[in-house]
């Protein structure tokens, strides 16, 4: 049974890290691309959503590592 637990934890870590990186890339694009203004009139709101999503991923990862690894 431990084998499945380890695989699930490793998989969840990879998923959370990938999601966080995706949101970080989106934030970098928003901050560095002036053309994004036309696509996102509420730049601050869009950036806030990306940061919140990153924070959620990092929080879940922290809990996973603290309590299940």
Phi, psi and omega in degrees: 000325182300326180302315179294320179299312180299317179296318180295317180296314179300318180295317180295322177300313180299317180297313182294319178296318180294317178298315180298318178296321178298317179291325177295318178298317177301317179296318178297321178295316179299316183287331186254356186240107181291341177289339180294341181302320180294325181279333184228087181298334178257073184300318181295319179295319179294317178297319178300319178296318179294318179294321177296319179294320176298316180298319179297316179298314181293323177296316178296319179297317179299315179295319179300313181291324182289318189255343186235357181258000000 
